[in-house]
Amino acid sequence: MKKRYIVLIVLALLLIIGGITVRSFMMKTEEGLEKLSSLTIKDPNLNLLTDGIYKGEYETFPVKVKVEVHIKDHKIETIVLVEHRQGRGKDAEALLKQIVDQQSVELDAVTGATYSSMIILKAVEQALNP
């Protein structure tokens, strides 16, 4: 009888702790995503950049991106995605080619991957605005 009582208490505590953890995670996620709604992204002045590799990163929970942007002759040659921590935002990685093709970070987000899109664009912008 005592064992059942102890097991029930332990289960109840685990449920309470789990509920608090999930709630905290959800609040942190919502705060991060709200921050993205006011994010502005502007093209860097590529004429000010010398040849080289520029590193940038941007994170808003739960998405994190690290990039290396290769500049040659004042143009974006390639972008290496070093890290992309995302949920369902993998499709946003298509933006990397668009950035190179259009030489711009002022692009529309990929449908279904809006948050990852914004974080990728912001990481590239950050890399090119040292």
N, CA, C and O atoms as a MOPAC input file, in Angstrom:
PM7 MOZYME 1SCF
protein

 N      0.82700 1    -1.19700 1     0.00000 1
 C      0.00000 1     0.00000 1     0.00000 1
 C      0.86900 1     1.25800 1     0.00000 1
 O      0.60700 1     2.20200 1    -0.74600 1
 N      1.92500 1     1.26500 1     0.85700 1
 C      2.80200 1     2.42300 1     0.91500 1
 C      3.53400 1     2.61100 1    -0.40900 1
 O      3.74700 1     3.74200 1    -0.84600 1
 N      3.92300 1     1.50400 1    -1.05300 1
 C      4.64000 1     1.59800 1    -2.32700 1
 C      3.75900 1     2.26800 1    -3.38100 1
 O      4.23600 1     3.12000 1    -4.13100 1
 N      2.49100 1     1.89600 1    -3.44600 1
 C      1.57400 1     2.51100 1    -4.41100 1
 C      1.43200 1     4.00700 1    -4.15600 1
 O      1.40600 1     4.81100 1    -5.08800 1
 N      1.34200 1     4.36200 1    -2.89100 1
 C      1.21300 1     5.76300 1    -2.51300 1
 C      2.45500 1     6.55400 1    -2.95100 1
 O      2.33700 1     7.65200 1    -3.49500 1
 N      3.62600 1     5.99500 1    -2.71400 1
 C      4.88400 1     6.64900 1    -3.10200 1
 C      4.96500 1     6.75500 1    -4.62400 1
 O      5.35400 1     7.79500 1    -5.15600 1
 N      4.60100 1     5.68900 1    -5.32000 1
 C      4.62500 1     5.70800 1    -6.78800 1
 C      3.67700 1     6.78200 1    -7.31100 1
 O      4.03200 1     7.51100 1    -8.23700 1
 N      2.50200 1     6.89300 1    -6.74900 1
 C      1.54400 1     7.91600 1    -7.17000 1
 C      2.07900 1     9.32200 1    -6.92500 1
 O      1.90000 1    10.20700 1    -7.76200 1
 N      2.72600 1     9.53300 1    -5.80000 1
 C      3.30600 1    10.84500 1    -5.48900 1
 C      4.42100 1    11.17000 1    -6.48700 1
 O      4.49000 1    12.28400 1    -7.00400 1
 N      5.28500 1    10.19900 1    -6.75200 1
 C      6.37400 1    10.40700 1    -7.70800 1
 C      5.81400 1    10.72000 1    -9.09400 1
 O      6.29100 1    11.63600 1    -9.76300 1
 N      4.81400 1     9.97000 1    -9.52300 1
 C      4.18100 1    10.22800 1   -10.82800 1
 C      3.56300 1    11.61800 1   -10.88000 1
 O      3.69800 1    12.32200 1   -11.88000 1
 N      2.89300 1    12.01100 1    -9.82100 1
 C      2.28600 1    13.34200 1    -9.77900 1
 C      3.35300 1    14.42700 1    -9.87400 1
 O      3.18000 1    15.41000 1   -10.59300 1
 N      4.45000 1    14.25000 1    -9.15400 1
 C      5.54100 1    15.22800 1    -9.21300 1
 C      6.14800 1    15.29300 1   -10.61100 1
 O      6.43700 1    16.37900 1   -11.11400 1
 N      6.34100 1    14.14800 1   -11.23400 1
 C      6.88600 1    14.12500 1   -12.59000 1
 C      5.95900 1    14.83700 1   -13.57400 1
 O      6.42300 1    15.55800 1   -14.45800 1
 N      4.66900 1    14.63600 1   -13.42100 1
 C      3.70200 1    15.31500 1   -14.29300 1
 C      3.73900 1    16.82700 1   -14.07500 1
 O      3.66300 1    17.59000 1   -15.03800 1
 N      3.85200 1    17.25700 1   -12.84800 1
 C      3.91700 1    18.69100 1   -12.54100 1
 C      5.19700 1    19.29200 1   -13.11600 1
 O      5.16100 1    20.33200 1   -13.77300 1
 N      6.32200 1    18.63300 1   -12.86500 1
 C      7.60100 1    19.13800 1   -13.38400 1
 C      7.58600 1    19.14900 1   -14.91100 1
 O      8.03200 1    20.11400 1   -15.53000 1
 N      7.07600 1    18.08400 1   -15.51400 1
 C      6.98600 1    18.02100 1   -16.97500 1
 C      6.10200 1    19.12200 1   -17.52900 1
 O      6.42900 1    19.71800 1   -18.55500 1
 N      5.01200 1    19.39600 1   -16.88100 1
 C      4.11100 1    20.46300 1   -17.32100 1
 C      4.77300 1    21.82800 1   -17.24600 1
 O      4.60700 1    22.64900 1   -18.14800 1
 N      5.51600 1    22.07500 1   -16.18700 1
 C      6.23100 1    23.34200 1   -16.03500 1
 C      7.29000 1    23.47500 1   -17.11900 1
 O      7.44600 1    24.54400 1   -17.71000 1
 N      8.01200 1    22.40000 1   -17.38100 1
 C      9.06100 1    22.42500 1   -18.41000 1
 C      8.46800 1    22.69100 1   -19.78600 1
 O      9.00400 1    23.51100 1   -20.53100 1
 N      7.39000 1    22.02800 1   -20.13800 1
 C      6.73700 1    22.23300 1   -21.43600 1
 C      6.22500 1    23.65900 1   -21.54600 1
 O      6.37800 1    24.29400 1   -22.58900 1
 N      5.63100 1    24.15800 1   -20.50100 1
 C      5.11300 1    25.53000 1   -20.52100 1
 C      6.24000 1    26.53500 1   -20.70500 1
 O      6.10800 1    27.48500 1   -21.47600 1
 N      7.34100 1    26.33000 1   -20.00500 1
 C      8.50000 1    27.21300 1   -20.12700 1
 C      9.04600 1    27.18100 1   -21.55300 1
 O      9.36600 1    28.22700 1   -22.11700 1
 N      9.15400 1    26.00200 1   -22.13300 1
 C      9.63000 1    25.84500 1   -23.50900 1
 C      8.70500 1    26.58200 1   -24.47600 1
 O      9.17400 1    27.28200 1   -25.37400 1
 N      7.40100 1    26.42700 1   -24.29700 1
 C      6.43400 1    27.08400 1   -25.18700 1
 C      6.51400 1    28.60500 1   -25.07200 1
 O      6.42800 1    29.30800 1   -26.07900 1
 N      6.67600 1    29.11200 1   -23.86000 1
 C      6.77700 1    30.56100 1   -23.67400 1
 C      8.04100 1    31.10500 1   -24.32800 1
 O      8.00700 1    32.15600 1   -24.96700 1
 N      9.15900 1    30.39500 1   -24.17100 1
 C     10.41900 1    30.81500 1   -24.76900 1
 C     10.31200 1    30.80700 1   -26.29300 1
 O     10.81900 1    31.71100 1   -26.95800 1
 N      9.66300 1    29.80300 1   -26.83800 1
 C      9.46400 1    29.71100 1   -28.28400 1
 C      8.60400 1    30.86500 1   -28.78000 1
 O      8.94000 1    31.50200 1   -29.77800 1
 N      7.50900 1    31.13800 1   -28.10100 1
 C      6.61900 1    32.22400 1   -28.50500 1
 C      7.32800 1    33.57100 1   -28.45500 1
 O      7.14400 1    34.39500 1   -29.35100 1
 N      8.13100 1    33.80900 1   -27.43100 1
 C      8.87200 1    35.06500 1   -27.32400 1
 C      9.84400 1    35.22000 1   -28.48500 1
 O      9.95400 1    36.29700 1   -29.07100 1
 N     10.53900 1    34.15400 1   -28.81100 1
 C     11.48000 1    34.19300 1   -29.92500 1
 C     10.80100 1    34.45600 1   -31.24700 1
 O     11.29600 1    35.23400 1   -32.06200 1
 N      9.67400 1    33.81600 1   -31.46400 1
 C      8.96000 1    33.97700 1   -32.72700 1
 C      8.31800 1    35.35900 1   -32.83600 1
 O      8.23600 1    35.91200 1   -33.93200 1
 N      7.86900 1    35.91700 1   -31.73000 1
 C      7.33100 1    37.28100 1   -31.73900 1
 C      8.41600 1    38.28500 1   -32.10700 1
 O      8.15800 1    39.25700 1   -32.81700 1
 N      9.62000 1    38.04600 1   -31.62500 1
 C     10.75200 1    38.91400 1   -31.93300 1
 C     10.99400 1    38.96600 1   -33.45000 1
 O     11.37500 1    40.00700 1   -33.98600 1
 N     10.77400 1    37.85200 1   -34.12500 1
 C     10.99700 1    37.79500 1   -35.56600 1
 C     10.01900 1    38.65600 1   -36.35700 1
 O     10.35000 1    39.13300 1   -37.44300 1
 N      8.83600 1    38.85500 1   -35.82800 1
 C      7.82900 1    39.61500 1   -36.57500 1
 C      8.22900 1    41.07200 1   -36.78100 1
 O      7.73000 1    41.72300 1   -37.69900 1
 N      9.11900 1    41.59100 1   -35.94300 1
 C      9.55200 1    42.98000 1   -36.09300 1
 C     10.96200 1    43.10000 1   -36.67000 1
 O     11.54300 1    44.18500 1   -36.67900 1
 N     11.49900 1    42.00100 1   -37.14400 1
 C     12.86000 1    41.95800 1   -37.67200 1
 C     12.93900 1    42.65600 1   -39.02700 1
 O     12.10600 1    42.42400 1   -39.90400 1
 N     13.95200 1    43.51800 1   -39.19100 1
 C     14.18000 1    44.14700 1   -40.49300 1
 C     15.49200 1    43.62000 1   -41.06400 1
 O     16.45500 1    43.38000 1   -40.33700 1
 N     15.50400 1    43.44800 1   -42.37100 1
 C     16.67500 1    42.92100 1   -43.05500 1
 C     17.00000 1    43.84800 1   -44.21300 1
 O     16.15000 1    44.11500 1   -45.06300 1
 N     18.23700 1    44.33800 1   -44.24300 1
 C     18.65500 1    45.27900 1   -45.28200 1
 C     19.90200 1    44.76700 1   -45.97400 1
 O     20.75300 1    44.11900 1   -45.36400 1
 N     19.99300 1    45.06900 1   -47.25400 1
 C     21.16300 1    44.68500 1   -48.02700 1
 C     22.40600 1    45.41500 1   -47.53100 1
 O     22.36400 1    46.61300 1   -47.25400 1
 N     23.50600 1    44.68500 1   -47.42200 1
 C     24.77800 1    45.33500 1   -47.08700 1
 C     25.35000 1    46.01400 1   -48.33100 1
 O     24.95500 1    45.69900 1   -49.45400 1
 N     26.25700 1    46.92200 1   -48.13000 1
 C     26.94400 1    47.56400 1   -49.24700 1
 C     28.13600 1    46.68700 1   -49.62400 1
 O     29.18700 1    46.74700 1   -48.98600 1
 N     27.96600 1    45.87900 1   -50.65700 1
 C     29.01500 1    44.94300 1   -51.06100 1
 C     30.26000 1    45.66400 1   -51.55600 1
 O     31.35100 1    45.09500 1   -51.52200 1
 N     30.12300 1    46.89500 1   -52.01200 1
 C     31.28300 1    47.65600 1   -52.49000 1
 C     32.27700 1    47.97300 1   -51.37300 1
 O     33.43700 1    48.28200 1   -51.64300 1
 N     31.83200 1    47.89800 1   -50.14100 1
 C     32.71200 1    48.18100 1   -49.01300 1
 C     33.48500 1    46.94900 1   -48.54600 1
 O     34.37200 1    47.05700 1   -47.69900 1
 N     33.15300 1    45.78200 1   -49.09400 1
 C     33.75100 1    44.53600 1   -48.62600 1
 C     34.90500 1    44.09800 1   -49.52100 1
 O     34.82000 1    44.16500 1   -50.74700 1
 N     35.98500 1    43.64900 1   -48.88300 1
 C     37.12400 1    43.10800 1   -49.61600 1
 C     36.93300 1    41.59800 1   -49.78000 1
 O     36.08600 1    41.00100 1   -49.11500 1
 N     37.70700 1    40.99800 1   -50.64800 1
 C     37.64100 1    39.55400 1   -50.84900 1
 C     37.90600 1    38.83700 1   -49.53300 1
 O     38.77100 1    39.23600 1   -48.75300 1
 N     37.15300 1    37.77900 1   -49.30100 1
 C     37.37400 1    37.00700 1   -48.07800 1
 C     36.13800 1    36.23900 1   -47.67600 1
 O     35.13300 1    36.20300 1   -48.38600 1
 N     36.24800 1    35.62900 1   -46.52100 1
 C     35.15100 1    34.85300 1   -45.94700 1
 C     34.64000 1    35.60300 1   -44.72900 1
 O     35.39700 1    35.93200 1   -43.81500 1
 N     33.35800 1    35.86300 1   -44.73500 1
 C     32.71700 1    36.60100 1   -43.65000 1
 C     31.77100 1    35.64700 1   -42.91200 1
 O     30.94000 1    34.97300 1   -43.52000 1
 N     31.92300 1    35.61400 1   -41.59800 1
 C     31.11800 1    34.71000 1   -40.78000 1
 C     30.00800 1    35.47900 1   -40.08600 1
 O     30.19700 1    36.59200 1   -39.59500 1
 N     28.85900 1    34.85300 1   -40.06300 1
 C     27.73100 1    35.47100 1   -39.38300 1
 C     26.85900 1    34.41900 1   -38.73900 1
 O     26.85200 1    33.25400 1   -39.13500 1
 N     26.13300 1    34.85500 1   -37.74600 1
 C     25.17700 1    33.96200 1   -37.10600 1
 C     24.04400 1    34.77800 1   -36.51900 1
 O     24.19300 1    35.95100 1   -36.17800 1
 N     22.91900 1    34.11800 1   -36.41700 1
 C     21.76000 1    34.76000 1   -35.80600 1
 C     20.93600 1    33.66200 1   -35.16700 1
 O     20.82800 1    32.55400 1   -35.69200 1
 N     20.35800 1    33.99000 1   -34.02700 1
 C     19.58500 1    33.00500 1   -33.28100 1
 C     18.40500 1    33.68000 1   -32.61800 1
 O     18.54000 1    34.71400 1   -31.96400 1
 N     17.28200 1    33.09300 1   -32.79500 1
 C     16.09300 1    33.42600 1   -32.02400 1
 C     15.43500 1    32.09600 1   -31.71700 1
 O     14.97200 1    31.40000 1   -32.62000 1
 N     15.39400 1    31.74800 1   -30.45500 1
 C     14.90100 1    30.43400 1   -30.05500 1
 C     13.57800 1    30.14000 1   -30.73000 1
 O     12.66500 1    30.96100 1   -30.63600 1
 N     13.42800 1    29.03800 1   -31.38800 1
 C     14.23900 1    27.83200 1   -31.38700 1
 C     15.15000 1    27.67900 1   -32.62000 1
 O     15.70200 1    26.59900 1   -32.83100 1
 N     15.31600 1    28.71300 1   -33.42200 1
 C     16.08400 1    28.61300 1   -34.66600 1
 C     17.45400 1    29.27200 1   -34.49500 1
 O     17.56700 1    30.34600 1   -33.90400 1
 N     18.49200 1    28.61500 1   -35.02000 1
 C     19.84300 1    29.15900 1   -34.98100 1
 C     20.52900 1    28.85800 1   -36.30500 1
 O     20.43700 1    27.74700 1   -36.82700 1
 N     21.22800 1    29.87600 1   -36.85100 1
 C     21.91300 1    29.71700 1   -38.12500 1
 C     23.31400 1    30.31100 1   -38.01600 1
 O     23.50400 1    31.38500 1   -37.44600 1
 N     24.29800 1    29.59200 1   -38.57600 1
 C     25.66400 1    30.09100 1   -38.74100 1
 C     26.00800 1    29.93800 1   -40.21600 1
 O     25.74200 1    28.90100 1   -40.82400 1
 N     26.61400 1    31.00000 1   -40.79100 1
 C     26.97600 1    30.96800 1   -42.20600 1
 C     28.38800 1    31.49000 1   -42.40900 1
 O     28.93700 1    32.20900 1   -41.57300 1
 N     28.95600 1    31.10800 1   -43.54000 1
 C     30.19400 1    31.69500 1   -44.03200 1
 C     29.89400 1    32.20700 1   -45.43000 1
 O     29.49700 1    31.44400 1   -46.31000 1
 N     30.08700 1    33.50000 1   -45.62600 1
 C     29.79000 1    34.12400 1   -46.91100 1
 C     31.12200 1    34.44400 1   -47.59300 1
 O     31.97000 1    35.14500 1   -47.04100 1
 N     31.27800 1    33.91900 1   -48.78700 1
 C     32.51100 1    34.11700 1   -49.55200 1
 C     32.31000 1    35.27400 1   -50.52300 1
 O     31.43600 1    35.22900 1   -51.38900 1
 N     33.13700 1    36.32000 1   -50.36700 1
 C     33.05600 1    37.51800 1   -51.21000 1
 C     34.27700 1    37.56300 1   -52.12500 1
 O     35.41000 1    37.35200 1   -51.69300 1
 N     34.01300 1    37.84400 1   -53.40200 1
 C     35.10100 1    38.05000 1   -54.35700 1
 C     34.65800 1    39.13300 1   -55.34000 1
 O     33.55900 1    39.08100 1   -55.89400 1
 N     35.54000 1    40.11700 1   -55.54200 1
 C     35.24900 1    41.23700 1   -56.44700 1
 C     33.92500 1    41.92400 1   -56.09100 1
 O     33.13900 1    42.28400 1   -56.96600 1
 N     33.70400 1    42.09300 1   -54.79100 1
 C     32.52000 1    42.79300 1   -54.26900 1
 C     31.21300 1    42.06700 1   -54.60200 1
 O     30.15900 1    42.69400 1   -54.70200 1
 N     31.28600 1    40.76500 1   -54.77000 1
 C     30.09700 1    39.95500 1   -55.04400 1
 C     30.07500 1    38.74700 1   -54.11600 1
 O     31.11700 1    38.23100 1   -53.71200 1
 N     28.87200 1    38.31500 1   -53.79200 1
 C     28.69900 1    37.10000 1   -53.00100 1
 C     28.90300 1    35.92100 1   -53.94600 1
 O     28.11400 1    35.70500 1   -54.86600 1
 N     29.97000 1    35.16100 1   -53.70700 1
 C     30.26300 1    34.00800 1   -54.56400 1
 C     29.52500 1    32.76300 1   -54.10100 1
 O     28.85000 1    32.10200 1   -54.88900 1
 N     29.65600 1    32.44900 1   -52.82100 1
 C     28.98500 1    31.28600 1   -52.24300 1
 C     28.64400 1    31.57800 1   -50.79200 1
 O     29.19900 1    32.47900 1   -50.16300 1
 N     27.72400 1    30.79400 1   -50.29300 1
 C     27.37300 1    30.85100 1   -48.87300 1
 C     27.37900 1    29.42200 1   -48.35700 1
 O     26.69500 1    28.54800 1   -48.88900 1
 N     28.16200 1    29.20400 1   -47.31400 1
 C     28.22600 1    27.89100 1   -46.68200 1
 C     27.36800 1    27.93300 1   -45.42400 1
 O     27.55900 1    28.78400 1   -44.55500 1
 N     26.43400 1    27.01700 1   -45.34100 1
 C     25.59100 1    26.90700 1   -44.15300 1
 C     26.32600 1    26.01900 1   -43.15400 1
 O     26.38200 1    24.80000 1   -43.31500 1
 N     26.88000 1    26.63900 1   -42.13300 1
 C     27.67100 1    25.92400 1   -41.13000 1
 C     26.75300 1    25.20200 1   -40.14800 1
 O     27.02600 1    24.07300 1   -39.74000 1
 N     25.66300 1    25.86900 1   -39.77500 1
 C     24.71600 1    25.28700 1   -38.82300 1
 C     23.33200 1    25.84100 1   -39.09800 1
 O     23.16400 1    27.03300 1   -39.35500 1
 N     22.34500 1    24.96300 1   -39.04300 1
 C     20.95400 1    25.38900 1   -39.15600 1
 C     20.12700 1    24.52700 1   -38.21400 1
 O     19.68400 1    23.43500 1   -38.57100 1
 N     19.93000 1    25.03600 1   -37.01700 1
 C     19.08900 1    24.34800 1   -36.03600 1
 C     17.67300 1    24.83100 1   -36.28100 1
 O     17.35400 1    26.00400 1   -36.08600 1
 N     16.84500 1    23.92100 1   -36.70400 1
 C     15.49300 1    24.29200 1   -37.09200 1
 C     14.53300 1    23.14900 1   -36.82100 1
 O     14.94400 1    22.01600 1   -36.57100 1
 N     13.26500 1    23.46200 1   -36.87500 1
 C     12.25300 1    22.42200 1   -36.73500 1
 C     11.86800 1    21.93100 1   -38.11400 1
 O     12.39000 1    20.93100 1   -38.60600 1
 N     10.94700 1    22.65000 1   -38.72600 1
 C     10.49100 1    22.27200 1   -40.05900 1
 C     10.95500 1    23.28200 1   -41.09800 1
 O     10.32900 1    23.41300 1   -42.15000 1
 N     12.03200 1    23.99300 1   -40.82500 1
 C     12.47000 1    25.07100 1   -41.69500 1
 C     13.54800 1    24.71100 1   -42.69700 1
 O     14.20500 1    25.60100 1   -43.23700 1
 N     13.74400 1    23.44200 1   -42.95500 1
 C     14.79000 1    23.00700 1   -43.88200 1
 C     14.62200 1    23.63400 1   -45.26100 1
 O     15.61700 1    23.94400 1   -45.91700 1
 N     13.39200 1    23.82500 1   -45.71200 1
 C     13.14500 1    24.40300 1   -47.04300 1
 C     13.73300 1    25.80300 1   -47.18900 1
 O     14.00800 1    26.24200 1   -48.30500 1
 N     13.92600 1    26.49900 1   -46.09300 1
 C     14.47300 1    27.85700 1   -46.13700 1
 C     15.90100 1    27.87900 1   -46.65300 1
 O     16.38600 1    28.92500 1   -47.08500 1
 N     16.56700 1    26.76400 1   -46.61300 1
 C     17.95200 1    26.70200 1   -47.07900 1
 C     18.06500 1    27.02900 1   -48.57800 1
 O     19.14800 1    27.36200 1   -49.05800 1
 N     16.96600 1    26.93700 1   -49.30200 1
 C     16.94900 1    27.30800 1   -50.72000 1
 C     17.26900 1    28.78800 1   -50.91000 1
 O     17.67700 1    29.20100 1   -51.99600 1
 N     17.08900 1    29.57600 1   -49.87300 1
 C     17.38800 1    31.01100 1   -49.95100 1
 C     18.86100 1    31.29200 1   -50.21800 1
 O     19.20100 1    32.32400 1   -50.79700 1
 N     19.72700 1    30.39300 1   -49.80600 1
 C     21.16000 1    30.62300 1   -49.97700 1
 C     21.51000 1    30.82100 1   -51.45300 1
 O     22.27400 1    31.72300 1   -51.79700 1
 N     20.95700 1    29.98900 1   -52.30800 1
 C     21.19300 1    30.12600 1   -53.74700 1
 C     20.57500 1    31.41800 1   -54.27200 1
 O     21.17500 1    32.10000 1   -55.10300 1
 N     19.39800 1    31.75300 1   -53.79800 1
 C     18.73400 1    32.99200 1   -54.23500 1
 C     19.53900 1    34.22500 1   -53.83600 1
 O     19.63500 1    35.18300 1   -54.60200 1
 N     20.11500 1    34.19900 1   -52.64000 1
 C     20.93200 1    35.33300 1   -52.19000 1
 C     22.10600 1    35.52300 1   -53.15000 1
 O     22.40400 1    36.64400 1   -53.56200 1
 N     22.77200 1    34.41400 1   -53.50300 1
 C     23.91000 1    34.49100 1   -54.41600 1
 C     23.43200 1    34.96500 1   -55.79600 1
 O     24.05300 1    35.84300 1   -56.39500 1
 N     22.35800 1    34.40200 1   -56.29200 1
 C     21.85100 1    34.76300 1   -57.62800 1
 C     21.44000 1    36.22900 1   -57.71700 1
 O     21.69000 1    36.89700 1   -58.72100 1
 N     20.80500 1    36.71900 1   -56.65300 1
 C     20.27300 1    38.08600 1   -56.68000 1
 C     21.18000 1    39.09700 1   -55.98400 1
 O     20.92400 1    40.30000 1   -56.03200 1
 N     22.25000 1    38.60500 1   -55.33100 1
 C     23.17100 1    39.48000 1   -54.61000 1
 C     22.41400 1    40.36600 1   -53.61600 1
 O     22.67500 1    41.56200 1   -53.49200 1
 N     21.47600 1    39.74000 1   -52.92100 1
 C     20.60600 1    40.48900 1   -52.01600 1
 C     20.11100 1    39.59400 1   -50.88900 1
 O     19.93300 1    38.38800 1   -51.06200 1
 N     19.89200 1    40.21100 1   -49.72900 1
 C     19.23400 1    39.51900 1   -48.61800 1
 C     17.80800 1    40.02400 1   -48.42900 1
 O     17.08200 1    39.55500 1   -47.55200 1
 N     17.42300 1    40.97000 1   -49.25000 1
 C     16.05400 1    41.48000 1   -49.16800 1
 C     15.15500 1    40.61000 1   -50.03700 1
 O     14.70800 1    41.01300 1   -51.11000 1
 N     14.90800 1    39.40800 1   -49.53700 1
 C     14.12400 1    38.40900 1   -50.25600 1
 C     12.91400 1    38.00100 1   -49.43300 1
 O     12.88100 1    38.18700 1   -48.21600 1
 N     11.92000 1    37.44200 1   -50.11600 1
 C     10.74600 1    36.92700 1   -49.42300 1
 C     11.07900 1    35.60700 1   -48.74200 1
 O     11.91200 1    34.83900 1   -49.22100 1
 N     10.42700 1    35.36000 1   -47.63600 1
 C     10.61600 1    34.10900 1   -46.90200 1
 C     10.02300 1    32.94900 1   -47.69400 1
 O      9.09900 1    33.12700 1   -48.48800 1
 N     10.56500 1    31.77600 1   -47.46500 1
 C     10.04800 1    30.56000 1   -48.08300 1
 C      8.78700 1    30.15300 1   -47.33900 1
 O      8.78600 1    30.05100 1   -46.11300 1
 N      7.71300 1    29.92200 1   -48.08500 1
 C      6.44600 1    29.52800 1   -47.48100 1
 C      6.61800 1    28.23100 1   -46.69600 1
 O      7.18500 1    27.25800 1   -47.19200 1
 N      6.12700 1    28.23700 1   -45.48500 1
 C      6.23300 1    27.06800 1   -44.62700 1
 C      7.51600 1    27.03200 1   -43.82400 1
 O      7.68800 1    26.17500 1   -42.95800 1
 N      8.42500 1    27.96600 1   -44.11000 1
 C      9.69700 1    28.03100 1   -43.38300 1
 C     10.04200 1    29.48900 1   -43.10900 1
 O     11.19300 1    29.90500 1   -43.24900 1
 N      9.04700 1    30.24500 1   -42.72500 1
 C      9.20200 1    31.68500 1   -42.55100 1
 C     10.25600 1    32.04000 1   -41.51800 1
 O     11.11000 1    32.88800 1   -41.77600 1
 N     10.21300 1    31.41400 1   -40.36800 1
 C     11.14100 1    31.77600 1   -39.30400 1
 C     12.57600 1    31.40700 1   -39.65700 1
 O     13.48700 1    32.21000 1   -39.45600 1
 N     12.78600 1    30.21300 1   -40.17500 1
 C     14.13300 1    29.83000 1   -40.60600 1
 C     14.60800 1    30.74500 1   -41.72300 1
 O     15.78500 1    31.10500 1   -41.76900 1
 N     13.70900 1    31.12600 1   -42.62200 1
 C     14.08200 1    32.03700 1   -43.70600 1
 C     14.61300 1    33.34800 1   -43.14600 1
 O     15.65900 1    33.83500 1   -43.57300 1
 N     13.89800 1    33.90900 1   -42.20100 1
 C     14.29600 1    35.19500 1   -41.63900 1
 C     15.62700 1    35.08800 1   -40.90300 1
 O     16.44900 1    36.00200 1   -40.96700 1
 N     15.83700 1    33.98400 1   -40.20900 1
 C     17.07500 1    33.80400 1   -39.46300 1
 C     18.24800 1    33.61500 1   -40.42500 1
 O     19.33500 1    34.13500 1   -40.17400 1
 N     18.04800 1    32.88500 1   -41.51100 1
 C     19.10400 1    32.71700 1   -42.51700 1
 C     19.45600 1    34.06900 1   -43.13000 1
 O     20.63200 1    34.42100 1   -43.23000 1
 N     18.44900 1    34.82100 1   -43.53600 1
 C     18.70000 1    36.13400 1   -44.13500 1
 C     19.42200 1    37.05300 1   -43.15000 1
 O     20.34000 1    37.78100 1   -43.52800 1
 N     19.00800 1    37.01300 1   -41.90800 1
 C     19.62500 1    37.86600 1   -40.88400 1
 C     21.07500 1    37.45000 1   -40.62000 1
 O     21.92700 1    38.31100 1   -40.39900 1
 N     21.36900 1    36.15600 1   -40.63800 1
 C     22.73600 1    35.68500 1   -40.41700 1
 C     23.65400 1    36.14600 1   -41.54800 1
 O     24.79300 1    36.54300 1   -41.30200 1
 N     23.16100 1    36.09400 1   -42.78400 1
 C     23.96200 1    36.56800 1   -43.91500 1
 C     24.15500 1    38.07500 1   -43.82000 1
 O     25.25800 1    38.57900 1   -44.02900 1
 N     23.09000 1    38.78700 1   -43.50800 1
 C     23.19100 1    40.25100 1   -43.33400 1
 C     24.21700 1    40.58400 1   -42.25300 1
 O     25.04000 1    41.48100 1   -42.42900 1
 N     24.16500 1    39.86800 1   -41.15100 1
 C     25.08000 1    40.11900 1   -40.03300 1
 C     26.52300 1    39.85700 1   -40.45200 1
 O     27.43300 1    40.58800 1   -40.06000 1
 N     26.72600 1    38.81200 1   -41.25100 1
 C     28.08300 1    38.48600 1   -41.71100 1
 C     28.66000 1    39.61300 1   -42.56100 1
 O     29.85500 1    39.90000 1   -42.48400 1
 N     27.83100 1    40.24300 1   -43.35800 1
 C     28.29800 1    41.23100 1   -44.31500 1
 C     28.24900 1    42.65900 1   -43.79200 1
 O     28.56600 1    43.60000 1   -44.52000 1
 N     27.86200 1    42.82000 1   -42.56600 1
 C     27.88000 1    44.13600 1   -41.90500 1
 C     28.76500 1    44.06600 1   -40.68200 1
 O     28.27700 1    44.14000 1   -39.55500 1
 N     30.08900 1    43.92100 1   -40.89700 1
 C     31.00200 1    43.75500 1   -39.74900 1
 C     31.08500 1    45.00300 1   -38.88200 1
 O     31.80800 1    45.01600 1   -37.88600 1

